[in-house]
Amino acid sequence: MDWIRSAPLFGATDISPPWGKSSMLYSAYEVQRSLLAGASAFADIGAQMLANPNNPMGYVGGGPAMSAALEVFAHAAAPRGKPEFGIDEVMLDGKPIAVEERIEARRAFGQLKHFVKPGVADPGPKLLIVAPMSGHFATLLRGTVARMVPGHDVYITDWRDAKNVPLSEGKFDLDDYVDYVIAWCEHVGEAGGKDSDQRPHMLAVCQPSVPCFAATACMGRDKHPNRPRTLTLMGGPIDTREAPTAVNTVATERPFSWFEQNVIATVPFQYAGAGRKVYPGFLQLTGFLSMNLGSHLTSHWEMFKHLVEGDDDSADKTKHFYEEYRSVADMTAEFYLQTIEVVFQTHALPKGEYVHNDHVVDASDITDTALLAIEGEHDDISGLGQTKAALTIADRLPAKMKKYYMAKDVGHYGIFNGSKWRTRIAPVLEDWIATHGG
């Protein structure tokens, strides 16, 4: 297992097979996945049989323990698809309000989703949440969306799994990501007609901090009517030279060619994107798990004990977490590799050297978009100062339009999910949006 190395990109690890080529890896993974899917189904049947109250074997000897063990294995080995947001209603002024999920715009590598509150006359300020293209689906931000929907008119980027995008749709790299963000800012800004606010608020969680900052600078340069009114960056790698973490360091330890040769695979024939070069989601997941293997093993042990004890509620919480955590998507090779180079190796954005569509992205072009940088005290993915750097390089933005918030006792995922996000961090964001609402 010495070929598992901490990765620079999205807080996971890069997995490089010892034979040096990953082209065959995808096919091998598909065979394993098929075998595990069958084993999971049989284990699930066995668990249900032992848990059946009419089965006397479920009450004696090791029956309960065997049932729990089979259920844990069945859940861990089951194949995962794209999760649903499942936000059907939220509480507004103490009353339940229905929420409808609508697709507002479609592009080859993603779509724009809108969480509509029918019957609510004033849905609140327009907020575009830009989800990471980091191996997980946008539903990783389910808690972020649910917290912001009551007081805001929320949209989110819903990135597509690259293995399902036909080669005929062309490439998708970091520059295309910036173009998508600009296009969706336009869409959100223009939604509701000329009488609505043409400048939305934007929230970038982790990885999209760089392309969202670049998009904001480009729109500022062009005085775009739909440029963000506020931009909030949460745990993002604006300048990875600041307090580099273990998951950043490997990008500077290995040459660019190493990433090209060792972590890029070809999508197999059974998918719509057959032949596309990708950084596979299953490699990303292996990295996620290996970063904190001990804690993941402990979580599954605790789930086993809860099932033995009949504490289904506690076991279900762990199950729900891993159903989301293990749902992963592929990224295009060109996006992954350009991000490695631009963000983690050359630090092009903070050095004023990032070129987008033949124009240098100049942070000084951000002059009237209020910037809020949020970091977690214990973030082991984007170190302290990496996101805050955005406030420094936007040197023409007035001080009153800049704010930094460091969330104490919060790790990377706690910035945008969980109780600390809901009670401590979200109110800071809400206040920032209200203060600079136009």
N, C-alpha and C positions, 0 to 999 in steps of 0.2 A: 504493500500500500504506500510505498514511498513516492508514487507518482501522483498522489493527491497533494495539491499545493493550494495555499490561500490565494484567492483571486482578487484582481483589482476592480472588477467592473461593478457588480451590483450586490456586493456584500455576500458573495458565496465563495465557492472555490472553483478553479479550473481543473478539470479532470483530464489528464493526458495519458492515454494508454501506453504501456511500456513498449509496444511495437511501433510507436511513432506515427501511425496513420489511423485516422478515425473514420475512414470511408466505410469500412466493414462494421464499424461499431453500431451504427443505427440498425442494420439488419439483425445483428446479434441481439440487440436490445428488444426488437420486435418479437423475436422468437421467445425470449425470456418472459416478456410481458404476456404473451399468449399462454404460456405454461402457467404463470402465476395466476392469470385470470381464472383458468380452470381449477387450480388448487384452491383459490379463494372461494369459488362457488361451492366446491365440495365441503370445505371447512365451514362455510355458512350453514349448509344443510345439516352438518353434524352438530353444530352449536344449537340450532333450533330444535333438533330432535332431543338433545340432552336437556334443553331448557323447557321442553314441553311438560306442563304439570301432570299430564297423564302417563309420563314415562317414569317408572319407579327408579330407574338407574340414575336419574337426575338428582335424587335425594340422598344417595348413599356413596360411601367411599370418595373417590376423586371425581365424581360426576360434576359437581359445580365448578371445580377447578378446570376440568377438561373442557367444559362448555365455555368458560371464560377464555381459556387459551385459544380455542378454535375461533372464537369471535374476534379476539385481538388480531390473530393472524389473517382472518378473512378480511378484516377492515384494512390492515396494512398492505395486503397484496392485491386488493381490488383495483382495477384500472379506473382512472379519473378522467372526466371530461371537463368541459368549461362550466363552472358554477353559475348560478343565477344570483342576481342581487337580492331578490326577494323582499324588497322594501315596498310593501303594499300600503302602509299607513304610517304616519308620524303624529306626535302630539303637538298641537299648536294652541297656545293659550288654554291649556288644560283639557283640550278636546281632541279626539282622534280625527285626523284628516286623511282622506284617501290620497294615494300617490299612484300615478300612472307612469310607467317607463316607456318612453317613445324614442325611436331612432330618428334623429333629425337630419342626419347626413351620412352618406356612405362614400368611402374611398377604398382603394384596393387593399390597403393594409390596416384599415381601422374604420370605425364608425363613431359618430357623435351621439351619445345618449342624453336624453333630457328627462329629468324627474319632475313631472308636471303635477301640480296640485289643483285639480279641477274645482271650480267654484270659489277659489280664493282670489279675491279681487286684486290684491297686491302680493305677488309671490315673493317679493323682496329683491335685493340687488342681484344682478346676473353674476353667477360665479362659475367659471370654467375650471374644473379640476382636471389636471393633466396627470394621468396615471403612468407609472413606470412601465417601460417596455424592458422588463428585466427578468423574464422567465416566468413570471406569474401573470395571471389575468387581472383586469381592472377591478374585479371583485375583491381583490386583496384590500381595497380601500372601501369596502362596504361600510365599516364603522365610521370612516371619514364622511362619506356621503350622508349616512343616516343622521349624523350630528348636525350637518349644515343645511339639510333640506327644509326643516321647519321655518327658518328665517331667511332663506335665500332661494333664488331661482337657479337650481343646480344643473349643470351639464358635466359630462365626463367623457374623456377619450377612452374608447373601448378598442384596444389594439387587437389585431387579428393574429392568430397562430400562423407563423410564416410557412409551416409545412402544408397549410391548406390554401396557400395563394399560388395559383398557376404561374409558371415561368413567363407566360405571355403578358403578365401584369408588370413586368420589368423589375427594376431594383428598388431597394429602400435602404437609404443610409442616413447618417446623422443630419445631413443637409435636407433630405426629404422630410425628416422629422420636423425640422424648423418650419418648412413650408406648410406642413399639415397644421402645426400650431397656429401659424398666421391665418390660414384659411378658416380654421375653426373659431378663432377670435373674431374674424369678420362675420361668420355665420351667427355667433352668439350676440355680437354687437348689433347686428341688423334685425335680429328676431324681435318681433313685436311692432315693427314699423318705425317710421321716422320720429314718432313721438316718444319712443322709448330711449333709454340711455344707450348711446352708441358705443360706449367704452365699458367693456365688462371687467370684472375682477378675475384674476387668475391665481390658481394655487398649484404649485409644482411640488410633488412629493418625491424626494430622493433623486433618482436618475434624471428625470426630465428638467431638473433645475438648470442644467447647462443649455439645452436647446430652448427652453422657455425664456431664459435670460437673453440668449442670442436673438430670439424672435422679437422680444420686447425692444432690444436695441435697434434692430432693423426697422421695426415699425415706427420707433421714435425718430430715426433718421429721415424716414419718408413722411413724417407727420400724418401717419395713417389714422383715419377717423375712428378706427376700431382698436387702436392700441390699448393695452390694459390700463385701467385706472389705478389698480394696485397689482403688485406681483408679490406673492408670498412664496418663499423658498424654504422647504423643510428638509433638513438632513441631506443636502445635495452637495455633490463634488465640484463646486465652483473652482476651487483651487486646492488640488490634492497635495500640494507641497506643504500645506499647513497641517501639522499634527498627523502625518500619514499613519494609517492603521495597517495592521497585518494584511488586510484584504486589499489594500492599495499597493503595497510595496512590491509585490511580484511583477507588476507591470513594468517597473524599472529594472528589475533583476533579469528579465528575459528579453531578448530582441523581438521586434515585431514579427519576424519570420517564424518564430517559435509558435506564436498563437495561430498564424495561418496554417501551419503544418500539423498542429496537434489537437486543436479543439474544434475544428470545422469539419462538419460531416455533410453528406449528401442525402436529401430526403428520398426514401425508397418509393418504389413504384405505386404502392397502394394508396398514397395520398395525392391530393389534387396538385400539390406543389412538387411532385416528383422531379428530381434533378436539381432542385434549388439547393444552393450551399447555405447551411445554417449553423448557428451555435445551438445545439439541441437542448430542449428543456430538461431532458432527463439528466444531462450532465450538470446543468444548473442545480437541479434538485439534489443530486448526489453531493454537490458542493454545500448546499444549504445544510444538509443533514450532517455532513462530516465536520462542519465548523463547531457544532455543539452536540456531538454524538452522545455524550453522557447524559445531557438533559433530555434528549429525545428518548433514550432508552428508559430513563426514569419515568417520563410521562407515560410510556406504554406499560411499564410495570404498575404504575398507579392506576391506570385504566383497568388492568387485569384485576387488581385488588378490589376496585369499586364494583366490577362485574361479579366477582365471587361473593361480595357482601350484599349484592342486590341494590347497590346505589347507582341506578341507571342514569339519574340526572347528572351526576358528576362524570360518569363515563361518557355520556353524550357530549359534554362540553369538550372533552379531549377529542372525541371523534369529529366534531364539527370543525375544530381547529385544523386537524390534519387533512380533512377533506379539502379545505381551501389550500393548505400549505403544500399538498402533494399534487395540486392541479397546476401543471406547468405548460408553457408554450415555447416554441422555437423562436429564435430571433434570426433575421437575415445575417449572413456572414459579413456583408459590407457594413451594416449598421454596427455590429459588434466590434469589428476590427477598426473602423474609423473612430469609434468611441475610445477604444484602447489607446490609439495613437494621439488623438486630439486632446482628450481629457486627462489621461493618466501618464502619457509619455512626454508629450511636448508642452503640455499646459498652455495650449494655444490661446484660450479665451482670456485668462487673467494677464497674459503677456501681450495681449493686443494683436495676436497673430492669426486668429481664427478667421478663415475666409469662407464666406457663404455666398454662392452665386456671383463669384468674381468681385465681391466687395468685402473688405475687412470689417469684421464685427467690432464696432467701437463702443465700449461701455459708456463713453461720454455722451452718446446719443440718447441715453435715458435721462430725460430732464424733467418729465412731469408724470412719471409712473412711480407711485409710492412703493418703496421696497421694505418688506418685512422678512428678516432672516431668523429662522427658528432652528435651534440645535438642541440635542439631548445631551445631558451631562455625561452619560455613560454610553454614548453611541460608539460602537466598535466597528462601524462600517464607514461612516463619514465623520472623521475626527473633528473635535472642536476647532473652529476657525475656518473650516473649509467652506461652509455656507456663508458665514459672516463676511468672507472676503468680497462678496458681491457688493456690500455697502461701501467698501473701500475703492473698488475699481470704477464704480458709478460716481466719478468724481465731480460731475457737474450737477448732480441731484442735490437740492437743498437738504440740509441736515434735518429739518422738520419733517421731511418726507422719507426718512430712514429710521428703522427701528430694529433692534436686536433683542431676541428673547432666548435665554438659555433655560431649558426645563430641567430642574434639579431632579436627580434620582430617576431619570428616564433614559431608556435605551433607544435603539434605532426604531423598532416597530412601535414602541410606546408613544412616539411623537404623533402618530396619526391613527392609533387604535387603542382602545381600552379606556379605563376610567380616568387616567391622568390626561389623556387627550380630551375627553369629553368635559372634564371639570376645570382643568387648568390651562390647557393650550388653546382649545377652540375659542374660549372667551376673548383671548388676546387677538386672535384672528378676526373675530366678529367686530371687536372694537376698532381694529385697524380699518376694516372695510367701511364701517359706519363713519369713522373720522374723515376718510378720504372718498366719500361717496359721490362727491361732485356737487 
